[in-house]
Each structure stands twice: as structure tokens, then as C-alpha cells.
Amino acid sequence: MLFRSLLRRSAAGAQAPPDKAKQIVDQAVAALGGERFLDMRTRVLKGRIYSIFHDQVSGTDITTTYVEYLSDKPAKGLGIREREVLGKKQDYSYLFLPDQGWDITFRGARPIDDEDWEKYHRTTENDILYLLKVRHDEPGLQYDYIGNQVLLSTHVDVVDITDAQNRTIRVYFDYNTHLPVRETFAWQDPQTREHNDEEIDYDKWRDAGDGIEWPFTIERQRNGYMTYQMFVTSIEVNQPVPANTFELPASAKILKKVE
């Protein structure tokens, strides 16, 4: 049965028109809000996040996350600035700039360690929502239609998106809504050379304002273990954010980076 299923999916991909994968991706952009999604300038999420280790909750926090999409993506680094404010008192935060990240507390501001920065950079760059919003015109992107199947009772179209560095993410798009419900990608740890498989699930899609759709539940897994959950309670798009949100506090003491 599994062999016949794989054959059906392989045949579906082989018989598909050469531009079918790109058509599915374009349908996803339209479902996300089309030009309004592509032109989105800011996004503010409020909710709760859970850190999970070996399927056990290792930490939980209330968060307000501010995101600004840059009008011009830098030649090096990410095309966004992000401030994640945490805790009931909202008294500590992470600031992510295109090419660096900071851990900010009452003690001061400390550059995050290389491993945490690489994790943030990798997760953001491979996020299908970031790719469709920021990287959609990137030279060298290739789209391959893999086929259709049933994923957790949802009929999906499966597309591989490969960039000029030969990095591939596999995305599962809901056949009816055209919204992404899952993505997977693999990477190799530069220190240990170990292979890692990442999975991100998107659920509870709602109108975030201005006709833009956004998932209110995001879950991440690594190598089969849940690592992260976010449950959004509210979202605002294209609204002014507080002044200096994406800057280090002027009075913050700059602390030494942890090696």
C-alpha cells in the first residue's frame, strides 16, 4: 500500500505541468493577502511561547513580538528587525537585527552567542512565510512539484523550494485554502557535523487585519522532538510601533559576549 502510494505521488509530480509548483506558490501568496501581504511593513504579535526539550516543557513566557520588514533587504543578513519582549512585566527582551542579536535585561545588553544567532538566522531564513514575503524575488529560487497527499486529514500539495545555495525546504500547502500547513528542511551542525531535520507546523489561520492571513499556532520539531510552540492571542499589522523598538536602550551597559 505504501509503495503504491509513493508511486501515485511520484507519477503526480512527473505528470504535472512544469510551472505547477510556481502556480501553487503564487496561490499561497494570494491566499496570504497578495500585494497586501507583500507590502506588509510591521507586525506585532502577542501570545505565549513554550520551550520544549524531549517533549517536556522547559520554559514558558508571555511575549509581545515586534517585527519590521525592511524596504531594502541588505546584501548580507536578514530583511527584518525583530524585538521579542518577554515576561509579565515585559522587562527583558531579545533584539534581532539583520546581522546580529542582543539579549537585553536590567543588567545591560549582551550579544547573543553564535549558536543562538545561527539558530535564529536559520529558522527565519527557512520560514516559508519569510521566504514568500522577503525572498520571493531572490535570484536562483527553483520550485519543484512533488505531488499531492493527505496530511493529518488535510489534502495537500507538496512543493520543494530550492535556493541558489542548494538549500531546500519542502512545503505542504492546503489544497483548498492554499495556505502552508507544514514545512520541513534539513541542516548539518557545523561543529558536530550531525544531520538535523526540522519541521514547522502552521495552524489556526485567521485574518490579521488589512486582509492578511496569519497562523495563530506555530509548532516546531527537531529530529522528531517538539522544541517550540507559540499560541498567538492577538496580532496587528501595519500599525506604528513604539519609538526605538529596534534600537539598544541608550542607557544600557554593553556586556561581554558569552563565549
N, C-alpha and C positions, 0 to 999 in steps of 0.2 A: 504493500500500500504506500509506504513512504517512497519507494523507488518510483512508482507510477506518479506520485505527487510531484517529485522532483523533475521527472520528465515533462509533466504538464507545464511546470513553471519555466523550465528551460525552453520548451517549444514556444511558450508565450513570448518570452524575450526575443527568441530568434525570429519570430514572425512579425514582430512589432515594426511599425514604420520607423525609419532612422531618427526621426525627430520626436518620437513619442515621449521619451524621457524628459526632454526640454518642455514639451507641452504640459506634462504633469507638474513640473516645477513652476511654470508660468501660471497654471491654475491655482497652485498653492499661494503664490504671491497675490493673486486676485482675491482668494478667499480670506487672506490675512488683512485685506483692505486696499490692495492695489497701490495706486500712487500715494494714497494717504499713509499706508504702511511704509513705503519707501521714503516718504518725506517726513516721517516722524522725527521730531527734534529731541524731545525729552520723554522720560518715562519714570514714574515714581510708583514703587510697589510697597505695600505694607502687608505684613503677614508674619508667619512663624516658620523658622527653619529648624531642621533636626540633622545633627551629625550622627552617623551610624557606623559602628565598627563591628564586623562579623555579625550583622543582623541585630545588634543590640544598640539602643540609643546611648550615645556617649556624650551628647550635649544638645541643648535646645535653647533657642533665643527668639525674642521678638525683634523684628527687623523693619527698618524703613530703608529702601534701596533707591538711590537717585542715579539715573543714567542719562548721560548726554551724548548724542550721536554727533560726531564731528562732521562739519560740512565738507572738509577735505581730509581724506584718510592719509595719515603720514606714510612716507616711504618705508619707514621701519616702525613696527609696533601696531597696536590695535587702533581701530577707528572710533573708540568710545572713551569716555571718562565715567568712572563709577564710584559712588560713595555708599558704603554699606554701614548704616548706623545701627548699633545693637544695644540690647538691654532695655529693661523697663524705663530706666532713666535716660536712655539714649545717650550714654556718657562715654562710649568708646566706639571706635569705628575702624573700617578699612577704607583706604583711598587707593583706587586703582587708576593710574594714568596710562597713556598709550604704551609706555616702555618701562614702567616701574610701579611698585606698590608700597604702601605705607600702613603700618599698624599704629593707630593713634589712641592714646589713653591720657589720663590726667598726668601721667609721668612725662609725657612727651611723644614725639613721633619717631618711630623706628622703621627703617626699611625692612620689608618682609624678606625672609630668607629665599635663596634661589629656588629651592624645591617648591615652596608655596607659590612663588611668582610663575614658575613654569606650569604648575597645575592650573592656575587661573588663566594664563595665556592659552594653554592647550584647550581647556574646556570652552573658553569663549570663542576661540577661532574656529572650533569644530561645531559649535552650536548652530543647528540648522536655521534658527531664527536670525542669528547674527549673519550667517552666510547669505541668506536671502535678502537681508536688509542692507548689509555693508559690502559684502563681497560679490554681489550678483554680477557686476561688470568686470570682475577680475580676469585678466588675460589668462588663457590656458585652462579654464574650467571645462570639464568634459562630463556629459550626462549619459548614463547607460541604463536602459530599461531592463530590469531583472525579471519581472513578471508580476503576477498577482496571486494573492493567497489570503487565507483567513488568519488574522492575528487577534487572539483574545476576543473572539466572536465578531471582529470587525473585518470587513472586506477591505483589503489594502492593495495599493500599487507600490511596488518596491523599485527604488531608483538608487543607483550608485553615482555619487558626485565626486570626481577626482580633480585635484588642483594641479598646478604646474610643478609642484614638488612631489607629485605622485602619491599624495595622501588622499585616502578615500573615506568618505562617510557613506553609510547605507541608510537610506531614509524610507520609512513606511508611511505612505500618505493614505488617509482615509479615502476610500473610493468614492464616497458620496459627498463628503464635505470638502475634500481635497486638502484638509489640514494635516500637518505631520502629527503622528501619534507615537512614533518611536524613531530613534536613530541609534546606530552603532558605529564605532570606529575602534581601531587598534593602534597601539603605540608601543615603542620599546624604551624602557628605562635607560637613560644614558649612562647611569652608574653601574647598575647590576646587569644590564643587557637583558632583563626579563621582559617577556611579552605580556602586554596587558590589553584586555578587552573592556571597552566602556559601552554602557547602554544608558540612554536617557529616554524616559517616557514622559509624554505631554498629555494632559487630560483636563477636563472641566473647562473647556474653551468658552469664553464669554466676551461680550463687547466691552472693550476697554475705553471707549469714547472715540469720537471722530470716525466711527465706522471701522475701527481697528480691532481685530480679534487677538486675544492673548490667553495662554493657558493659566489657569488658577492653581493647578497642581503640577509639580515637576518632581520627578524621582530619578536618581542616578544610581547605577550599579557599576561595580568594577570587579571583573573576574567572578561574576556570579553572586557577589555580596552587595547588598544595599549599602550605599555610603552617604546618601543625602536625600532629604525631602524638603520641599518648600510648599507651603499652603498659603496662597495669596488671599487676603481679606478685602483689599481694595487696590485699585490702580487708577492712575491719572496719566494722560498723555498730553504733550504739548502745553503743559502748564509751567509758569515761572517757578524756578527752584530758588531756595534761599541763596543770598549773595555769599560768595566764597565757598560754596559747597565743594567745589573741586580744587580747592587750594589747601595747603597745610595751614593750620592756625598760626597767625602771626606771632603769638606768644609761646608756641610750642618749642620745647627744648628738643634739639635733634640728637637722638640717641644712637649709639653704635649698633650697627647691624650684627645680628647673631650669626656667628659662623658655624 
